[in-house]
Amino acid sequence: MEQIVLNLIMNSGDARSYAMEAIQSAKDGDFNTAEDLMKKCNEQLDHAHSAQTSLIQSEASGNKTELSLLLVHAQDHLMTTLTLKDLALEIIDIHKRIDAK
């Protein structure tokens, strides 16, 4: 279980880093790099979501998941990264519009 939780934290953190790098690339006018970084962000989020899904499936199968601070931290990482991803996409779009003018 700890390994799954740590994977959730690691993959969410990597995704967050890619999203932040993508915003910076968009600010610099490098939209191809921004798009590539957002693809990497999505890949890492897919891995994080798989880890989360395995925990949910395990609990749905009757294996009670012990609530721990580490698990709460992992969920917090995932949820804030999902929000950041959505905001990054919007910020990148804004920079594209500004750059086009």
C-alpha positions as a LaTeX table, in Angstrom:
\begin{tabular}{lrrr}
\hline
Residue & $x$ (\AA) & $y$ (\AA) & $z$ (\AA) \\
\hline
Met1 & 0.00 & 0.00 & 0.00 \\
Glu2 & 2.79 & 2.47 & 0.86 \\
Gln3 & 4.36 & 1.89 & $-2.55$ \\
Ile4 & 1.06 & 2.72 & $-4.29$ \\
Val5 & 0.68 & 5.88 & $-2.20$ \\
Leu6 & 4.26 & 6.95 & $-2.90$ \\
Asn7 & 3.71 & 6.36 & $-6.63$ \\
Leu8 & 0.64 & 8.55 & $-6.41$ \\
Ile9 & 2.68 & 11.34 & $-4.81$ \\
Met10 & 5.61 & 10.95 & $-7.20$ \\
Asn11 & 3.53 & 10.89 & $-10.37$ \\
Ser12 & 1.35 & 13.78 & $-9.23$ \\
Gly13 & 4.44 & 15.81 & $-8.37$ \\
Asp14 & 6.02 & 15.09 & $-11.75$ \\
Ala15 & 2.80 & 16.10 & $-13.49$ \\
Arg16 & 2.70 & 19.34 & $-11.51$ \\
Ser17 & 6.27 & 20.13 & $-12.54$ \\
Tyr18 & 5.48 & 19.51 & $-16.21$ \\
Ala19 & 2.42 & 21.78 & $-16.01$ \\
Met20 & 4.45 & 24.59 & $-14.45$ \\
Glu21 & 7.18 & 24.19 & $-17.07$ \\
Ala22 & 4.51 & 24.29 & $-19.78$ \\
Ile23 & 3.20 & 27.61 & $-18.45$ \\
Gln24 & 6.72 & 29.04 & $-18.51$ \\
Ser25 & 7.24 & 27.80 & $-22.08$ \\
Ala26 & 3.99 & 29.46 & $-23.13$ \\
Lys27 & 5.08 & 32.70 & $-21.44$ \\
Asp28 & 8.25 & 32.47 & $-23.52$ \\
Gly29 & 6.20 & 31.94 & $-26.69$ \\
Asp30 & 7.35 & 28.33 & $-27.14$ \\
Phe31 & 3.96 & 26.70 & $-27.63$ \\
Asn32 & 5.28 & 23.46 & $-29.13$ \\
Thr33 & 7.29 & 22.81 & $-25.98$ \\
Ala34 & 4.31 & 23.80 & $-23.84$ \\
Glu35 & 2.14 & 21.25 & $-25.65$ \\
Asp36 & 4.80 & 18.54 & $-25.29$ \\
Leu37 & 5.10 & 19.27 & $-21.58$ \\
Met38 & 1.33 & 19.08 & $-21.14$ \\
Lys39 & 1.37 & 15.67 & $-22.84$ \\
Lys40 & 3.97 & 14.56 & $-20.30$ \\
Cys41 & 1.81 & 16.04 & $-17.56$ \\
Asn42 & $-1.14$ & 13.97 & $-18.76$ \\
Glu43 & 0.97 & 10.81 & $-18.91$ \\
Gln44 & 2.06 & 11.27 & $-15.32$ \\
Leu45 & $-1.52$ & 11.99 & $-14.27$ \\
Asp46 & $-2.59$ & 8.77 & $-15.97$ \\
His47 & $-0.05$ & 6.88 & $-13.84$ \\
Ala48 & $-1.23$ & 8.67 & $-10.70$ \\
His49 & $-4.86$ & 7.95 & $-11.55$ \\
Ser50 & $-4.01$ & 4.26 & $-12.04$ \\
Ala51 & $-2.48$ & 4.18 & $-8.56$ \\
Gln52 & $-5.56$ & 5.86 & $-7.12$ \\
Thr53 & $-7.85$ & 3.46 & $-9.00$ \\
Ser54 & $-6.00$ & 0.45 & $-7.62$ \\
Leu55 & $-6.61$ & 1.74 & $-4.08$ \\
Ile56 & $-10.29$ & 2.32 & $-4.81$ \\
Gln57 & $-10.72$ & $-1.12$ & $-6.41$ \\
Ser58 & $-8.98$ & $-2.78$ & $-3.49$ \\
Glu59 & $-11.30$ & $-1.10$ & $-1.03$ \\
Ala60 & $-14.34$ & $-1.89$ & $-3.18$ \\
Ser61 & $-13.26$ & $-5.55$ & $-3.05$ \\
Gly62 & $-13.48$ & $-5.50$ & 0.73 \\
Asn63 & $-9.89$ & $-4.67$ & 1.61 \\
Lys64 & $-10.30$ & $-1.72$ & 3.94 \\
Thr65 & $-7.70$ & 0.98 & 3.26 \\
Glu66 & $-6.17$ & 2.39 & 6.41 \\
Leu67 & $-6.47$ & 6.16 & 6.42 \\
Ser68 & $-3.06$ & 7.72 & 6.97 \\
Leu69 & $-1.56$ & 11.17 & 6.71 \\
Leu70 & 0.52 & 9.89 & 3.78 \\
Leu71 & $-2.62$ & 8.81 & 1.91 \\
Val72 & $-4.29$ & 12.16 & 2.58 \\
His73 & $-1.14$ & 13.91 & 1.36 \\
Ala74 & $-1.15$ & 11.80 & $-1.82$ \\
Gln75 & $-4.78$ & 12.62 & $-2.54$ \\
Asp76 & $-4.07$ & 16.30 & $-1.92$ \\
His77 & $-1.20$ & 16.18 & $-4.41$ \\
Leu78 & $-3.39$ & 14.56 & $-7.04$ \\
Met79 & $-6.33$ & 16.94 & $-6.63$ \\
Thr80 & $-4.22$ & 20.10 & $-6.66$ \\
Thr81 & $-2.31$ & 18.85 & $-9.70$ \\
Leu82 & $-5.54$ & 18.15 & $-11.56$ \\
Thr83 & $-6.64$ & 21.72 & $-10.84$ \\
Leu84 & $-3.26$ & 23.09 & $-11.89$ \\
Lys85 & $-3.43$ & 21.13 & $-15.15$ \\
Asp86 & $-6.76$ & 22.75 & $-16.02$ \\
Leu87 & $-5.41$ & 26.19 & $-15.16$ \\
Ala88 & $-2.22$ & 25.56 & $-17.16$ \\
Leu89 & $-4.28$ & 24.75 & $-20.24$ \\
Glu90 & $-6.19$ & 28.00 & $-19.84$ \\
Ile91 & $-3.03$ & 30.04 & $-19.26$ \\
Ile92 & $-1.38$ & 28.50 & $-22.32$ \\
Asp93 & $-4.45$ & 29.35 & $-24.39$ \\
Ile94 & $-4.36$ & 32.95 & $-23.16$ \\
His95 & $-0.69$ & 33.26 & $-24.10$ \\
Lys96 & $-1.46$ & 31.87 & $-27.56$ \\
Arg97 & $-4.19$ & 34.46 & $-28.04$ \\
Ile98 & $-1.94$ & 37.29 & $-26.88$ \\
Asp99 & 0.88 & 36.07 & $-29.11$ \\
Ala100 & $-1.45$ & 35.92 & $-32.13$ \\
Lys101 & $-2.31$ & 39.65 & $-31.83$ \\
\hline
\end{tabular}
